[in-house]
Amino acid sequence: MLNKEKIEQLQKWIDEAKHIVFFGGAGVSTESGIPDFRSATGLYTNNLSAEEIVSHEYFFQDPDGFYDFYKNKMMYLDAKPNACHRKLAELEKHGKDITIVTQNIDGLHQMAGSSKVLELHGTIYKNRCLSCGKSFSAKYVKEAEGVPHCDDCGGLVKPEVVLYGEALDEEVINKTILALKQADLLIVGGTSLKVYPAASFIDFYQGQRKVFINLNDNPLRDYFYIDAKIGEVFSLIKTK
């Protein structure tokens, strides 16, 4: 059962905050029907882990194996924003300055209406031909038979997601650090904080009000902790 006093404290901090950063992981989207990457995928074939398949090296080594896994396990084009996504967008609409830093690639924050979204690991909605640079939709990639190729030059199409072994986008990193340094409220939710370097960015936050919302797991002992599903928590937050 949700702790009423903790929800009231979170509400108070949100009401008083001038610059909020919401830092979210896979748990933010599980209530939209998107499985947690680490718990849902398990082993694939030939004893390869999900991390090995979704890597830069494996993409070029075995595009067929990569796309078979990627399309079935990581592309959920029918997913809809849940209460967390919707409430964050609603708070922004009502005047709250909220920067969302997400480790997810599903685009649900933008779908809900949030405008300041920093995607640390890229997005399934941007795809590009490695030969000529032409852009392609997620639908094009999803519906392609096997490996998607450019309909102009025949080149290999690659999703603009950050694969294991690839560097994060420098501009996204800089904007993330700046937002965290300017924030007076940090809300971290739905993440195990085991994926680096993404998990290390919260250390740039310099404020005192630090909230962690996650079900049954609290690696952040110095944070104000709410043990609950993040969508359930935000469904109780009111806009002013």
Wavefront OBJ file of the C-alpha trace (Angstrom):
o trace
v 0.000 0.000 0.000
v 1.269 3.452 -0.914
v 2.522 5.541 1.979
v 0.248 8.608 2.144
v 2.795 10.744 3.984
v 5.467 10.059 1.387
v 3.135 10.980 -1.474
v 2.275 14.221 0.321
v 5.980 15.016 0.764
v 6.661 14.381 -2.918
v 3.705 16.580 -3.830
v 5.047 19.392 -1.635
v 8.499 19.220 -3.189
v 7.081 19.203 -6.725
v 4.888 22.206 -5.905
v 7.862 24.150 -4.512
v 10.437 23.167 -7.150
v 11.553 25.600 -9.820
v 13.668 23.197 -11.903
v 12.907 19.476 -11.807
v 14.904 16.667 -13.370
v 13.201 13.321 -13.757
v 15.759 10.560 -14.377
v 14.076 7.351 -15.512
v 14.906 3.809 -16.531
v 13.154 0.726 -17.895
v 10.775 0.513 -14.935
v 9.082 3.699 -16.127
v 7.775 1.871 -19.200
v 6.904 -1.547 -17.760
v 3.419 -0.278 -16.913
v 3.040 0.460 -20.638
v 3.647 -3.211 -21.410
v 7.330 -2.894 -22.336
v 9.354 -5.553 -20.475
v 12.372 -4.568 -18.442
v 15.402 -5.168 -20.643
v 17.441 -7.039 -18.073
v 14.736 -9.254 -16.614
v 12.681 -9.987 -19.715
v 15.142 -10.969 -22.387
v 17.394 -13.534 -20.763
v 19.560 -15.632 -22.987
v 18.979 -15.727 -26.696
v 20.817 -18.306 -28.790
v 24.307 -19.755 -28.713
v 24.552 -18.667 -25.055
v 24.675 -15.009 -26.026
v 23.330 -12.504 -23.537
v 21.043 -9.655 -24.517
v 23.907 -7.227 -23.931
v 26.071 -9.116 -26.427
v 23.365 -9.136 -29.095
v 22.578 -5.446 -28.728
v 26.201 -4.464 -29.197
v 28.056 -2.553 -31.901
v 30.204 -5.570 -32.705
v 27.308 -7.998 -33.006
v 25.268 -5.610 -35.170
v 27.910 -5.733 -37.897
v 28.884 -9.344 -37.277
v 25.354 -10.739 -37.541
v 22.738 -8.166 -38.669
v 20.132 -10.912 -39.079
v 20.543 -12.095 -35.487
v 20.579 -8.529 -34.215
v 17.394 -7.496 -35.992
v 15.557 -10.694 -35.100
v 16.169 -9.876 -31.429
v 15.763 -6.102 -31.736
v 12.425 -6.167 -33.547
v 10.887 -8.751 -31.221
v 12.332 -7.661 -27.890
v 12.939 -3.922 -28.133
v 10.460 -2.418 -30.600
v 7.017 -1.944 -29.046
v 5.364 0.427 -31.496
v 1.883 -0.094 -30.054
v 2.898 0.903 -26.504
v 1.114 3.907 -25.014
v 2.236 6.352 -22.292
v 1.250 5.361 -18.760
v 0.327 7.473 -15.732
v 3.938 8.494 -15.119
v 4.535 9.739 -18.668
v 1.172 11.513 -18.752
v 1.572 13.228 -15.379
v 5.048 14.553 -16.173
v 3.699 16.025 -19.415
v 0.700 17.460 -17.556
v 2.947 19.105 -14.958
v 4.963 20.726 -17.741
v 1.764 21.910 -19.433
v 0.771 23.585 -16.171
v 4.026 25.531 -15.978
v 6.520 23.242 -14.272
v 10.072 23.308 -15.664
v 10.779 19.591 -16.061
v 13.707 18.047 -17.897
v 13.346 14.327 -18.473
v 16.513 12.278 -18.748
v 15.617 8.795 -19.918
v 17.567 5.616 -20.502
v 14.639 4.279 -22.531
v 14.410 4.271 -26.319
v 10.629 3.963 -26.638
v 9.683 7.619 -27.183
v 6.779 7.455 -24.710
v 7.639 10.715 -22.934
v 7.377 12.658 -26.192
v 4.225 10.745 -27.098
v 2.697 11.919 -23.804
v 3.567 15.528 -24.605
v 6.811 16.284 -22.752
v 9.051 18.662 -24.694
v 12.351 18.592 -22.776
v 13.422 14.970 -23.151
v 17.053 13.880 -23.212
v 17.401 10.333 -24.552
v 20.699 8.976 -23.259
v 20.473 5.804 -25.322
v 18.808 7.187 -28.438
v 15.441 6.159 -29.857
v 13.840 3.448 -31.990
v 12.072 6.209 -33.932
v 15.207 7.388 -35.727
v 16.960 5.102 -38.199
v 19.508 5.910 -40.843
v 21.106 4.295 -43.878
v 24.794 3.822 -43.193
v 25.644 4.363 -46.861
v 23.686 7.427 -47.979
v 22.315 8.773 -44.698
v 18.620 8.564 -45.617
v 16.276 8.485 -42.631
v 13.690 5.780 -42.017
v 10.765 5.360 -39.663
v 10.461 2.754 -36.954
v 7.546 1.268 -38.916
v 9.810 0.787 -41.947
v 12.367 -1.064 -39.827
v 9.789 -3.149 -37.974
v 7.977 -4.249 -41.118
v 11.081 -4.944 -43.206
v 11.617 -8.586 -44.015
v 14.759 -9.516 -42.112
v 17.453 -6.850 -42.132
v 16.167 -3.432 -43.278
v 17.987 -1.906 -46.227
v 17.741 1.507 -47.819
v 15.112 1.704 -50.577
v 17.335 4.152 -52.467
v 20.862 2.737 -52.341
v 20.449 -0.662 -50.712
v 22.670 0.225 -47.777
v 22.280 -1.217 -44.291
v 19.834 0.702 -42.079
v 20.913 1.154 -38.455
v 18.740 2.360 -35.578
v 19.937 5.514 -33.836
v 20.118 3.778 -30.487
v 23.320 3.582 -28.488
v 24.472 -0.014 -28.666
v 26.834 -1.589 -26.157
v 30.350 -0.567 -27.138
v 29.218 2.800 -28.530
v 29.675 6.202 -26.927
v 26.793 8.336 -25.723
v 26.036 11.505 -27.648
v 28.185 14.353 -26.275
v 25.481 16.984 -26.714
v 22.967 14.872 -24.777
v 25.549 14.322 -22.026
v 26.274 18.047 -21.725
v 22.583 18.969 -21.597
v 21.972 16.270 -18.977
v 24.766 17.515 -16.733
v 23.630 21.139 -17.085
v 20.025 20.262 -16.221
v 21.110 18.303 -13.157
v 23.329 21.126 -11.919
v 20.477 23.626 -12.260
v 17.799 21.424 -10.676
v 16.399 21.900 -7.184
v 14.510 18.581 -7.241
v 15.748 15.278 -8.626
v 13.355 12.367 -9.044
v 14.943 9.056 -10.025
v 12.641 6.213 -10.915
v 12.321 2.775 -12.444
v 16.030 2.075 -12.772
v 18.471 -0.380 -11.248
v 21.268 2.169 -11.801
v 23.497 -0.598 -13.125
v 23.999 0.767 -16.645
v 27.012 3.048 -16.925
v 27.901 5.741 -17.702
v 24.202 6.735 -17.572
v 23.769 5.879 -13.883
v 26.700 8.065 -12.879
v 25.100 11.296 -14.137
v 22.869 11.735 -11.091
v 26.051 12.532 -9.135
v 26.059 15.945 -10.853
v 22.924 16.929 -8.936
v 23.860 19.469 -6.259
v 20.534 19.935 -4.490
v 19.194 18.446 -1.273
v 15.827 17.113 -2.407
v 16.455 13.688 -3.909
v 13.651 11.183 -4.502
v 13.930 7.559 -5.589
v 10.807 5.683 -6.707
v 11.273 1.982 -7.398
v 9.503 -1.231 -6.488
v 11.321 -3.531 -4.025
v 14.825 -2.239 -4.727
v 16.607 0.768 -3.251
v 20.286 1.198 -4.181
v 20.169 4.888 -3.214
v 20.199 4.884 0.580
v 20.553 8.647 0.926
v 17.454 9.370 -1.185
v 13.863 9.864 -0.065
v 12.602 6.424 -1.058
v 9.108 5.459 -2.213
v 8.690 1.696 -2.576
v 6.010 1.499 -5.270
v 5.297 1.330 -8.979
v 6.142 4.657 -10.480
v 2.901 4.967 -12.450
v 0.861 4.443 -9.276
v 2.823 7.164 -7.509
v 2.407 9.748 -10.271
v -1.291 8.976 -10.676
v -1.707 10.492 -7.184
v 0.258 13.672 -7.911
v -1.907 16.723 -8.539
v -1.210 19.601 -10.875
v -1.705 23.141 -9.613
l 1 2 3 4 5 6 7 8 9 10 11 12 13 14 15 16 17 18 19 20 21 22 23 24 25 26 27 28 29 30 31 32 33 34 35 36 37 38 39 40 41 42 43 44 45 46 47 48 49 50 51 52 53 54 55 56 57 58 59 60 61 62 63 64 65 66 67 68 69 70 71 72 73 74 75 76 77 78 79 80 81 82 83 84 85 86 87 88 89 90 91 92 93 94 95 96 97 98 99 100 101 102 103 104 105 106 107 108 109 110 111 112 113 114 115 116 117 118 119 120 121 122 123 124 125 126 127 128 129 130 131 132 133 134 135 136 137 138 139 140 141 142 143 144 145 146 147 148 149 150 151 152 153 154 155 156 157 158 159 160 161 162 163 164 165 166 167 168 169 170 171 172 173 174 175 176 177 178 179 180 181 182 183 184 185 186 187 188 189 190 191 192 193 194 195 196 197 198 199 200 201 202 203 204 205 206 207 208 209 210 211 212 213 214 215 216 217 218 219 220 221 222 223 224 225 226 227 228 229 230 231 232 233 234 235 236 237 238 239 240
